[in-house]
Each structure stands twice: as structure tokens, then as C-alpha cells.
Amino acid sequence: MASITRIWNEKQKNLKALLPVEKTFNKGKELLLEMHSLVHDKKVYNTKIETFYDNLWENLNEDTCKIISNKETSIVWNIWHITRIEDLIANIIIGNKETIFNKEIQTKLGIKIKDTGNAMTYSEIETFNKSVNINELKEYRVKVGKSTKRIIEALEFGDLKRKVEKDQLEKIMQNGGLVDDPKSIWLLDFWGRKNIFGLIMMPITRHQINHFPDCFNIKQRKNRSGW
């Protein structure tokens, strides 16, 4: 995982330099699409190239997916967390549209929560682990990834400086994306202070890769019979 982080850091640095400059915007957008593809199922970009995400799921069984690490997270929780945040930010704020998540998907997932999971307790994560349908979680992430891909492809240089609007933040709350808990609600202010470029840098790119080390560490420790 250390090598993945090094690769990503270089890409993130290049993205920060290329995307906000009109002359290099298109190259930056190509890099953004490449980075986005790496944290999703290869089906999202209809490619045969294995992604970081695909590598995570390789030989990964259900028991390992639901182990709670010393960071009090699990692989399925991490996947839900980064996917739900991408869904909220890409669709509501960047794309000005509805989220992929709805009552039908919630029913298929078999979960009670709607929010990003930031404020979940250990026991709530245990409950989530037991109830979530892993195949449906994978499908939800594919749908979110495809939607974000279309939003990125339609992105224009002038969009980057667009500010987050108050009604978009209100829509996140109405959608159930955050809960009234300090560990969750702070994100409303964090996202609200950014423009579209800032949101692309965090959470659309940087945030997602930040959760992969925990996932790979859980998988590797289980494979070494550390649990």
C-alpha cells in the first residue's frame, strides 16, 4: 500500500498544478479521470486494467470485509463511507443533480443509515457490518462511480471557481447525508467553504485514497492470521 500512496501523491501534486490552469485544464481533467478510475471497479470505465479498488477485493472474503480494525472501521464501512461522500459531493454539489442513493438502494443494501457514517459508534458499525449486503454495496459504488465519471467529463474550466450554494448544503441534510452530531455536522462547514476545484481535490480524489490503507491493512493482517 505504501507504493500506491506514493503513486497517488505524485498524481495529486500534478492534478493540483494542471487542473486550475486554463491552458492545462484538459490534461488535468484527463488525469482526474485516471485517478478516479483507480479507486473504482474497472466496470466503471469499461476497462480490463485492474484498479486499486479491484486489487482490494481480490481474494477478499465476507468475514474479512467485516472485521473491525483498531481504527474502529471495517472494509465495508470504509467503502460505504467514501462512496456515500462521493455520491453527495459529485451529484448534489458538482453536478447539481440528485444522489444515486435513494430508498430503493437503501432497501437493497439492507441498512438503516443514510449518512456518511462519520459519527457511528463501535456497536453501530458492528450492526452495519452484519446487515449490509456486500454485493449491493459494490453495485452502489459502481453506479456512483459512473455518475461521477459523467460529471467530470462534462466539467468546464469555468466550473472550478463555482462556490457551494446554501441550498446544496441544505439538500445534503435533506438527503440524510449528515447527522446532527459534531463528528458529522462539521463537514457541512468544511464543504461549504470550498469551491468546485477544492472539492475535487478533497474529497473526490484525496479522501478516497486516504481510506485504502486501512482496508489493505485489515486484509493483510487477516491473511497473516493476525485476527
C-alpha positions as CSV (number, residue, x, y, z in Angstrom):
1,M,0.0,0.0,0.0
2,A,2.9,2.3,0.6
3,S,3.7,2.3,-3.2
4,I,0.1,3.1,-4.0
5,T,0.3,6.1,-1.7
6,R,3.5,7.3,-3.3
7,I,2.0,6.9,-6.8
8,W,-1.1,8.8,-5.7
9,N,0.8,11.6,-4.1
10,E,2.6,12.4,-7.3
11,K,-0.7,12.3,-9.3
12,Q,-2.3,14.5,-6.7
13,K,0.5,17.0,-7.0
14,N,0.2,17.1,-10.8
15,L,-3.5,17.4,-10.6
16,K,-3.2,20.5,-8.4
17,A,-0.8,22.1,-10.9
18,L,-2.7,21.2,-14.1
19,L,-6.4,21.4,-13.4
20,P,-6.8,25.1,-12.2
21,V,-4.8,26.5,-15.2
22,E,-6.9,27.0,-18.3
23,K,-4.0,26.1,-20.7
24,T,-3.5,22.7,-19.0
25,F,-7.1,22.1,-17.9
26,N,-7.8,19.4,-20.4
27,K,-4.7,17.5,-19.3
28,G,-5.7,17.9,-15.7
29,K,-9.2,16.6,-16.5
30,E,-7.6,13.5,-18.1
31,L,-5.5,12.9,-15.0
32,L,-8.6,13.4,-12.8
33,L,-10.5,10.7,-14.7
34,E,-7.5,8.4,-14.5
35,M,-7.3,8.9,-10.7
36,H,-11.0,8.4,-10.3
37,S,-10.8,5.2,-12.2
38,L,-8.2,3.8,-9.9
39,V,-10.4,3.9,-6.8
40,H,-13.3,2.3,-8.6
41,D,-14.3,-1.1,-10.1
42,K,-12.9,-1.4,-13.6
43,K,-16.5,-1.7,-14.9
44,V,-17.0,2.0,-14.2
45,Y,-14.5,2.9,-17.0
46,N,-15.2,-0.3,-19.0
47,T,-11.5,-1.3,-18.9
48,K,-9.7,-4.6,-18.3
49,I,-7.0,-2.8,-16.3
50,E,-7.0,-3.8,-12.6
51,T,-7.5,-0.8,-10.3
52,F,-6.5,-0.3,-6.7
53,Y,-10.1,-1.0,-5.8
54,D,-10.2,-4.3,-7.8
55,N,-6.9,-5.3,-6.1
56,L,-8.6,-4.8,-2.7
57,W,-11.4,-7.1,-3.5
58,E,-9.2,-9.9,-4.9
59,N,-9.5,-13.0,-2.7
60,L,-11.3,-11.0,-0.1
61,N,-14.0,-12.9,1.8
62,E,-17.0,-11.7,3.7
63,D,-15.6,-12.3,7.1
64,T,-12.5,-10.2,6.4
65,C,-14.7,-7.4,5.0
66,K,-16.5,-7.1,8.3
67,I,-13.5,-7.2,10.7
68,I,-13.4,-4.0,12.8
69,S,-9.8,-2.7,12.9
70,N,-8.1,-0.9,15.7
71,K,-9.2,2.3,14.0
72,E,-12.8,1.1,14.7
73,T,-13.6,0.8,11.0
74,S,-14.1,-2.1,8.6
75,I,-13.6,-2.6,4.9
76,V,-17.3,-2.4,4.2
77,W,-17.6,0.7,6.4
78,N,-14.8,2.3,4.5
79,I,-16.3,1.5,1.1
80,W,-19.7,2.8,2.3
81,H,-18.1,6.0,3.7
82,I,-16.1,7.0,0.7
83,T,-18.9,6.1,-1.7
84,R,-21.6,8.0,0.2
85,I,-19.4,11.1,0.3
86,E,-18.6,10.9,-3.4
87,D,-22.3,10.5,-4.1
88,L,-23.2,13.6,-2.1
89,I,-20.4,15.8,-3.4
90,A,-20.3,14.8,-7.0
91,N,-24.0,14.7,-7.6
92,I,-25.5,17.4,-5.3
93,I,-22.8,20.0,-5.4
94,I,-20.6,19.5,-8.5
95,G,-23.3,18.0,-10.8
96,N,-26.3,19.9,-9.4
97,K,-28.5,16.7,-9.5
98,E,-30.0,14.0,-7.3
99,T,-27.9,11.5,-5.5
100,I,-27.7,7.9,-6.6
101,F,-28.7,6.8,-3.1
102,N,-32.4,6.6,-2.5
103,K,-34.9,4.4,-0.6
104,E,-34.7,1.6,-3.1
105,I,-31.0,1.4,-2.9
106,Q,-31.1,1.6,0.9
107,T,-33.5,-1.3,1.0
108,K,-31.3,-3.3,-1.3
109,L,-28.3,-2.5,0.9
110,G,-30.2,-3.7,3.9
111,I,-29.0,-0.8,6.1
112,K,-30.8,1.7,8.2
113,I,-28.4,4.6,8.0
114,K,-28.3,7.2,5.2
115,D,-25.4,9.3,6.4
116,T,-21.7,9.0,5.7
117,G,-21.0,7.1,8.9
118,N,-18.6,9.7,10.5
119,A,-20.4,9.6,13.8
120,M,-21.1,5.9,14.1
121,T,-20.1,4.1,17.3
122,Y,-18.4,0.8,17.5
123,S,-21.7,-1.0,18.1
124,E,-23.3,0.8,15.2
125,I,-20.5,-0.3,12.9
126,E,-21.0,-3.9,14.2
127,T,-24.7,-3.6,13.3
128,F,-23.9,-2.1,9.9
129,N,-21.3,-4.9,9.2
130,K,-23.9,-7.6,9.9
131,S,-26.7,-6.1,7.9
132,V,-25.1,-4.6,4.8
133,N,-25.4,-6.6,1.6
134,I,-21.9,-6.6,0.2
135,N,-22.9,-7.2,-3.4
136,E,-25.3,-4.4,-3.4
137,L,-22.7,-2.1,-1.8
138,K,-20.4,-2.9,-4.7
139,E,-23.2,-2.1,-7.2
140,Y,-24.0,1.1,-5.4
141,R,-20.3,2.1,-5.8
142,V,-20.3,1.3,-9.5
143,K,-23.4,3.5,-10.0
144,V,-21.9,6.3,-8.1
145,G,-18.6,6.0,-10.0
146,K,-20.3,6.0,-13.4
147,S,-22.3,9.1,-12.4
148,T,-19.2,10.9,-11.2
149,K,-17.4,10.0,-14.4
150,R,-20.1,11.7,-16.5
151,I,-19.9,14.7,-14.2
152,I,-16.2,15.0,-14.6
153,E,-16.4,14.6,-18.4
154,A,-18.9,17.5,-18.6
155,L,-16.7,19.7,-16.3
156,E,-15.6,23.0,-17.8
157,F,-12.8,25.3,-16.7
158,G,-15.3,27.9,-15.6
159,D,-16.9,25.5,-13.2
160,L,-13.8,25.2,-11.0
161,K,-14.3,28.5,-9.2
162,R,-18.0,28.0,-8.6
163,K,-18.9,28.2,-4.9
164,V,-21.0,25.8,-3.0
165,E,-24.5,27.1,-2.6
166,K,-26.5,27.2,0.6
167,D,-29.4,25.2,-0.9
168,Q,-27.0,22.5,-1.9
169,L,-25.8,22.1,1.7
170,E,-29.4,22.0,2.8
171,K,-30.1,19.3,0.2
172,I,-27.3,17.2,1.7
173,M,-29.0,17.4,5.0
174,Q,-32.4,16.6,3.5
175,N,-30.8,13.6,1.7
176,G,-29.7,12.3,5.1
177,G,-26.1,12.7,4.2
178,L,-25.0,14.1,7.6
179,V,-26.4,13.8,11.1
180,D,-26.6,16.4,13.9
181,D,-23.5,15.2,15.7
182,P,-20.2,17.1,16.0
183,K,-18.3,14.2,14.3
184,S,-20.6,14.5,11.3
185,I,-22.0,18.0,11.0
186,W,-18.6,19.7,10.8
187,L,-18.4,18.5,7.2
188,L,-21.2,20.9,6.2
189,D,-18.9,23.9,7.1
190,F,-15.8,22.2,5.6
191,W,-17.5,21.5,2.2
192,G,-19.3,24.9,2.3
193,R,-16.0,26.8,2.4
194,K,-14.7,25.2,-0.8
195,N,-15.2,25.8,-4.5
196,I,-15.5,23.0,-7.1
197,F,-11.8,22.7,-7.5
198,G,-11.3,22.4,-3.8
199,L,-13.9,19.6,-3.6
200,I,-12.3,17.8,-6.5
201,M,-9.0,17.8,-4.5
202,M,-10.8,16.8,-1.3
203,P,-12.9,14.6,-1.1
204,I,-13.3,13.4,-4.7
205,T,-9.6,12.4,-5.0
206,R,-7.5,12.7,-1.8
207,H,-10.2,11.5,0.6
208,Q,-10.9,8.2,-1.2
209,I,-7.2,7.1,-1.3
210,N,-6.9,8.0,2.4
211,H,-9.2,5.1,3.3
212,F,-7.4,2.5,1.3
213,P,-4.5,1.9,3.7
214,D,-6.9,0.8,6.4
215,C,-8.7,-1.6,4.1
216,F,-5.5,-3.2,2.8
217,N,-4.1,-3.4,6.4
218,I,-7.2,-5.3,7.5
219,K,-6.9,-7.6,4.6
220,Q,-3.2,-8.2,5.0
221,R,-3.4,-8.8,8.8
222,K,-6.2,-11.3,8.3
223,N,-4.2,-13.1,5.6
224,R,-1.3,-13.3,8.1
225,S,-3.8,-14.8,10.7
226,G,-3.4,-11.7,12.8
227,W,-7.0,-12.0,13.8
